[in-house]
Amino acid sequence: AQTELVAQMAVTLAHEINNPLTGIMGFTQELLSALDADTRPHALAQHVLAAAERIHDIVKKLQELRVAKAVPYYEDTLMLDLDPEAGPVAQERP
């Protein structure tokens, strides 16, 4: 039951995040093609695209999640481990 709930939540979150993310990535790519390459706005748009691609990768990991494994995050807070091969999660303040 818990695994099924995690899978349903992953699908829902992926859908809800990917819809606006697709627009952000597409419009940012259009901006990049319209801006001169050696300008600050172009560099900023590249940062936006890189951040959007990172979000896309995280959502993909969420979609591939099949087992809910909680790991320590901060103090008494736990979070799902989306990348078990990466090792323990750093104890950072959110």
HELIX and SHEET records of a PDB file:
HELIX    1   1 GLN A    2  ALA A   34  1                                  33    
HELIX    2   2 ARG A   40  GLU A   64  1                                  25    
HELIX    3   3 PRO A   84  ALA A   86  5                                   3    
SHEET    1   A 2 ALA A  70  TYR A  74  0                                        
SHEET    2   A 2 THR A  77  LEU A  80 -1                                        
END                                                                             
